[in-house]
Amino acid sequence: MKIGTKMIGAWGAMEAQSYGVITQINPGKVFIAWDEFPGSVSYDISEINKGQMMLHGKPVGVGIYTEDQYYEGA
């Protein structure tokens, strides 16, 4: 992950996905500017690409993913 990495927020079946980019990286934190939210929102780096469970060795479900991981895991 680096500044400018495209991100996807998969919030669940009744919620639309969010699309954003990483705007800042600090030790243990990543900041994402989502298209529909003002400013940047911080997340623990350990929560990125984690999902709810593993399916065929790939994280899936509600979570925050890099665009590459999201489409690779699909």
DSSP file (Angstrom, degrees, kcal/mol; ACC not computed):
  #  RESIDUE AA STRUCTURE BP1 BP2  ACC     N-H-->O    O-->H-N    N-H-->O    O-->H-N    TCO  KAPPA ALPHA  PHI   PSI    X-CA   Y-CA   Z-CA
    1    1 A M              0   0    0      0, 0.0     2,-0.3     0, 0.0    24,-0.0   0.000 360.0 360.0 360.0 142.2    0.0    0.0    0.0
    2    2 A K    >   -     0   0    0     22,-0.0     3,-2.3    20,-0.0    20,-0.3  -0.951 360.0 -65.1-150.8 168.4    1.1    3.5   -0.8
    3    3 A I  T 3  S+     0   0    0     -2,-0.3    20,-0.2     1,-0.3     3,-0.1  -0.370 122.9  29.0 -58.8 132.3   -0.4    7.0   -1.2
    4    4 A G  T 3  S+     0   0    0     18,-2.6    -1,-0.3     1,-0.3     2,-0.1   0.270  81.5 144.9  97.2  -9.8   -2.7    6.9   -4.1
    5    5 A T    <   -     0   0    0     -3,-2.3    17,-1.9    17,-0.1    -1,-0.3  -0.421  53.2-119.9 -61.6 131.4   -3.6    3.2   -3.9
    6    6 A K  E     -A   21   0A   0     15,-0.2    61,-2.7    -2,-0.1     2,-0.3  -0.550  33.8-163.8 -76.0 138.2   -7.3    2.7   -4.9
    7    7 A M  E     -AB  20  66A   0     13,-3.2    13,-2.0    59,-0.3     2,-0.4  -0.872  13.4-155.1-125.0 153.6   -9.5    1.3   -2.2
    8    8 A I  E     -AB  19  65A   0     57,-2.9    57,-2.9    -2,-0.3     2,-0.7  -0.998   6.8-153.2-129.6 129.1  -12.9   -0.4   -2.0
    9    9 A G  E     -AB  18  64A   0      9,-2.5     9,-2.0    -2,-0.4     2,-0.8  -0.909   7.0-165.3-100.0 114.8  -15.1   -0.4    1.1
   10   10 A A  E     + B   0  63A   0     53,-3.1    53,-2.4    -2,-0.7     7,-0.1  -0.874  13.7 172.5-101.2 103.3  -17.4   -3.5    1.0
   11   11 A W        -     0   0    0     -2,-0.8     2,-0.2     1,-0.3     3,-0.2   0.548  48.2 -84.2 -94.9  -9.6  -20.0   -2.6    3.7
   12   12 A G    >   -     0   0    0      3,-0.3     3,-1.3     1,-0.1    -1,-0.3  -0.627  53.6 -57.1 126.8 173.1  -22.5   -5.4    3.2
   13   13 A A  T 3  S+     0   0    0      1,-0.3    -1,-0.1    -2,-0.2    -2,-0.0   0.791 128.8  43.6 -61.9 -34.1  -25.5   -6.5    1.1
   14   14 A M  T 3  S+     0   0    0     -3,-0.2     2,-0.4     2,-0.1    -1,-0.3   0.437 105.6  73.1 -94.5   1.6  -27.7   -3.5    1.9
   15   15 A E  S <  S-     0   0    0     -3,-1.3    -3,-0.3     3,-0.0    -4,-0.2  -0.919  81.2-119.0-118.8 140.5  -25.0   -0.9    1.5
   16   16 A A        -     0   0    0     -2,-0.4    -5,-0.2    -5,-0.1     2,-0.1  -0.398  37.6-103.2 -69.5 152.3  -23.4    0.4   -1.6
   17   17 A Q        -     0   0    0     -7,-0.1     2,-0.3    -6,-0.1    -7,-0.2  -0.421  32.5-137.0 -71.0 153.2  -19.7   -0.1   -2.0
   18   18 A S  E     -A    9   0A   0     -9,-2.0    -9,-2.5    -2,-0.1     2,-0.4  -0.860  10.9-155.0-110.8 149.9  -17.4    2.9   -1.4
   19   19 A Y  E     +A    8   0A   0     -2,-0.3    16,-2.8   -11,-0.2     2,-0.3  -0.978  28.7 136.1-125.7 137.2  -14.5    3.9   -3.6
   20   20 A G  E     -AC   7  34A   0    -13,-2.0   -13,-3.2    -2,-0.4     2,-0.3  -0.898  38.9-115.5-159.8-173.3  -11.5    5.9   -2.4
   21   21 A V  E     -AC   6  33A   0     12,-1.5    12,-2.6    -2,-0.3     2,-0.4  -0.971  33.0-103.1-137.3 151.9   -7.7    6.4   -2.4
   22   22 A I  E     + C   0  32A   0    -17,-1.9   -18,-2.6    -2,-0.3    10,-0.3  -0.618  35.7 175.2 -73.6 128.3   -5.1    6.4    0.3
   23   23 A T  E     +     0   0A   0      8,-2.9     2,-0.3    -2,-0.4     9,-0.2   0.626  63.4  10.1-108.1 -19.9   -4.1    9.9    1.2
   24   24 A Q  E     - C   0  31A   0      7,-1.1     7,-2.9   -22,-0.1     2,-0.4  -0.984  55.1-156.8-159.8 146.5   -1.7    9.3    4.1
   25   25 A I  E     + C   0  30A   0     -2,-0.3     5,-0.2     5,-0.2   -22,-0.1  -0.992  17.0 171.9-130.8 125.2    0.1    6.5    5.8
   26   26 A N  E >   - C   0  29A   0      3,-2.1     3,-2.0    -2,-0.4     2,-0.2  -0.784  54.6 -63.7-119.7 166.1    1.3    6.7    9.4
   27   27 A P  T 3  S-     0   0    0      0, 0.0     3,-0.1     0, 0.0    -1,-0.0  -0.342 124.0  -7.4 -54.2 116.4    2.8    4.0   11.6
   28   28 A G  T 3  S+     0   0    0     -2,-0.2    17,-1.8     1,-0.2    18,-0.4   0.388 123.6  86.4  79.9  -4.0   -0.1    1.5   12.0
   29   29 A K  E <   -CD  26  44A   0     -3,-2.0    -3,-2.1    15,-0.3     2,-0.4  -0.951  51.8-166.0-131.9 148.9   -2.7    3.7   10.3
   30   30 A V  E     -CD  25  43A   0     13,-2.5    13,-2.4    -2,-0.3     2,-0.5  -0.991  14.2-146.3-128.9 141.1   -3.9    4.4    6.8
   31   31 A F  E     -CD  24  42A   0     -7,-2.9    -8,-2.9    -2,-0.4    -7,-1.1  -0.933  14.9-167.1-111.9 128.0   -6.0    7.4    5.8
   32   32 A I  E     -CD  22  41A   0      9,-2.8     9,-2.7    -2,-0.5     2,-0.8  -0.953  15.3-149.9-120.4 130.3   -8.6    6.9    3.0
   33   33 A A  E     -C   21   0A   0    -12,-2.6   -12,-1.5    -2,-0.4     2,-0.2  -0.883  23.1-156.1 -95.1 109.4  -10.5    9.7    1.2
   34   34 A W  E >   -C   20   0A   0     -2,-0.8     3,-0.8     5,-0.4   -14,-0.3  -0.591  21.0-122.9 -86.2 148.9  -13.8    8.1    0.2
   35   35 A D  T 3  S+     0   0    0    -16,-2.8    -1,-0.1     1,-0.2   -15,-0.1   0.854 109.9  37.9 -57.6 -37.9  -15.8    9.5   -2.8
   36   36 A E  T 3  S+     0   0    0    -17,-0.2    -1,-0.2     2,-0.1   -16,-0.1   0.414 107.0  71.1-101.3   2.6  -18.9   10.1   -0.7
   37   37 A F  S <  S-     0   0    0     -3,-0.8     2,-0.2     2,-0.1    -3,-0.1  -0.942  80.7-119.5-118.4 140.7  -17.4   11.3    2.6
   38   38 A P  S    S-     0   0    0      0, 0.0    -4,-0.1     0, 0.0    -2,-0.1  -0.501  76.4  -5.9 -74.2 146.2  -15.6   14.6    3.2
   39   39 A G  S    S-     0   0    0     -2,-0.2    -5,-0.4    -6,-0.1     2,-0.3  -0.204 101.1 -51.8  72.0-162.5  -12.0   14.5    4.3
   40   40 A S        -     0   0    0     -7,-0.2     2,-0.4   -17,-0.0    -7,-0.3  -0.871  41.5-147.1-115.6 149.1  -10.1   11.3    5.1
   41   41 A V  E     -D   32   0A   0     -9,-2.7    -9,-2.8    -2,-0.3     2,-0.3  -0.940  17.8-133.5-115.2 136.0  -11.0    8.5    7.5
   42   42 A S  E     +D   31   0A   0     -2,-0.4     2,-0.3   -11,-0.2   -11,-0.2  -0.673  24.6 176.9 -94.4 146.0   -8.3    6.6    9.4
   43   43 A Y  E     -D   30   0A   0    -13,-2.4   -13,-2.5    -2,-0.3     2,-0.3  -0.975  37.6-100.2-139.3 150.7   -8.1    2.8    9.7
   44   44 A D  E >   -D   29   0A   0     -2,-0.3     3,-1.8   -15,-0.2     4,-0.4  -0.555  29.1-132.8 -67.9 135.0   -5.7    0.4   11.3
   45   45 A I  G >  S+     0   0    0    -17,-1.8     3,-1.4     1,-0.3    -1,-0.1   0.844 105.1  65.4 -58.5 -33.2   -3.4   -1.1    8.6
   46   46 A S  G 3  S+     0   0    0    -18,-0.4    -1,-0.3     1,-0.3   -17,-0.1   0.691  96.6  56.9 -64.8 -17.0   -4.1   -4.5   10.1
   47   47 A E  G X  S+     0   0    0     -3,-1.8     3,-1.1     3,-0.1    17,-0.6   0.588  82.8 102.3 -89.4 -11.5   -7.8   -4.3    9.1
   48   48 A I  B <  S+e   64   0A   0     -3,-1.4    17,-0.2    -4,-0.4    15,-0.0  -0.547  95.2   2.4 -76.6 136.6   -7.0   -3.7    5.4
   49   49 A N  T 3  S+     0   0    0     15,-3.2    -1,-0.3    -2,-0.3    16,-0.2   0.736 101.1 113.0  61.3  26.2   -7.6   -6.7    3.1
   50   50 A K    <   +     0   0    0     -3,-1.1    10,-0.3    14,-0.5    -2,-0.1   0.877  46.5 176.9 -93.2 -44.6   -8.8   -8.7    6.1
   51   51 A G        -     0   0    0     -4,-0.5    10,-0.2    13,-0.2    12,-0.1  -0.103  49.8 -75.1  66.0-171.1  -12.5   -9.3    5.3
   52   52 A Q  S    S-     0   0    0      8,-2.6     2,-0.3     1,-0.2     9,-0.2   0.730 103.6 -10.3 -94.5 -27.7  -14.8  -11.4    7.5
   53   53 A M  E    S-F   60   0B   0      7,-1.6     7,-2.5     5,-0.1     2,-0.4  -0.946  71.0 -97.5-159.7 174.6  -13.5  -14.9    6.5
   54   54 A M  E     -F   59   0B   0     -2,-0.3     2,-0.4     5,-0.2    -3,-0.0  -0.881  28.3-175.9-106.6 138.5  -11.3  -16.7    4.1
   55   55 A L  E >  S-F   58   0B   0      3,-2.8     3,-1.3    -2,-0.4    -2,-0.0  -0.965  78.0 -16.2-134.4 115.9  -12.6  -18.5    1.0
   56   56 A H  T 3  S-     0   0    0     -2,-0.4    -1,-0.1     1,-0.3    -2,-0.0   0.864 130.1 -53.2  55.6  37.9  -10.2  -20.5   -1.1
   57   57 A G  T 3  S+     0   0    0      1,-0.2    -1,-0.3     0, 0.0    -3,-0.0   0.543 118.7 107.1  79.9   7.3   -7.4  -18.7    0.6
   58   58 A K  E <  S-F   55   0B   0     -3,-1.3    -3,-2.8    15,-0.1     2,-0.2  -0.933  73.6-113.7-120.0 141.3   -8.7  -15.2   -0.1
   59   59 A P  E     +F   54   0B   0      0, 0.0     2,-0.3     0, 0.0    -5,-0.2  -0.536  44.1 171.5 -71.3 137.4  -10.3  -12.7    2.3
   60   60 A V  E     +F   53   0B   0     -7,-2.5    -8,-2.6   -10,-0.3    -7,-1.6  -0.905  26.4  44.6-139.3 166.6  -14.0  -12.1    1.5
   61   61 A G  S    S-     0   0    0     -2,-0.3   -51,-0.1   -10,-0.2   -49,-0.1  -0.456  95.5  -1.7  99.1-169.0  -16.9  -10.3    3.0
   62   62 A V  S    S+     0   0    0     -2,-0.1     2,-0.3   -51,-0.1   -51,-0.2  -0.311  91.3  93.2 -57.6 133.0  -17.4   -6.9    4.7
   63   63 A G  E    S-B   10   0A   0    -53,-2.4   -53,-3.1   -12,-0.1     2,-0.5  -0.971  73.9 -77.9 166.2-177.0  -14.2   -5.0    4.9
   64   64 A I  E     +Be   9  48A   0    -17,-0.6   -15,-3.2    -2,-0.3   -14,-0.5  -0.964  49.3 177.8-116.1 126.0  -11.8   -2.5    3.4
   65   65 A Y  E     -B    8   0A   0    -57,-2.9   -57,-2.9    -2,-0.5     2,-0.2  -0.899  35.0-112.4-128.8 150.8   -9.7   -3.8    0.5
   66   66 A T  E  >  -B    7   0A   0     -2,-0.3     4,-2.6   -59,-0.2   -59,-0.3  -0.562  41.8-114.6 -69.3 151.4   -7.1   -2.5   -1.9
   67   67 A E  H  > S+     0   0    0    -61,-2.7     4,-2.2     1,-0.2     5,-0.3   0.902 116.3  52.7 -57.8 -41.5   -8.6   -2.6   -5.4
   68   68 A D  H  > S+     0   0    0    -62,-0.3     4,-2.1     1,-0.2    -1,-0.2   0.930 111.6  44.6 -60.0 -46.7   -6.2   -5.2   -6.5
   69   69 A Q  H  > S+     0   0    0      2,-0.2     4,-2.4     1,-0.2    -2,-0.2   0.896 111.3  54.4 -66.1 -40.3   -7.0   -7.5   -3.6
   70   70 A Y  H  X S+     0   0    0     -4,-2.6     4,-0.7     1,-0.2    -2,-0.2   0.941 115.3  37.2 -60.7 -48.7  -10.7   -7.0   -4.0
   71   71 A Y  H  < S+     0   0    0     -4,-2.2    -1,-0.2     1,-0.2    -2,-0.2   0.812 115.6  53.8 -77.2 -28.9  -10.8   -8.0   -7.6
   72   72 A E  H  < S+     0   0    0     -4,-2.1    -1,-0.2    -5,-0.3    -2,-0.2   0.870 111.5  46.8 -67.7 -36.6   -8.2  -10.8   -7.2
   73   73 A G  H  <        0   0    0     -4,-2.4    -1,-0.2     1,-0.2    -2,-0.2   0.612 360.0 360.0 -80.6 -12.4  -10.3  -12.3   -4.4
   74   74 A A     <        0   0    0     -4,-0.7    -1,-0.2    -3,-0.2    -2,-0.1   0.482 360.0 360.0 -70.2 360.0  -13.6  -12.1   -6.4
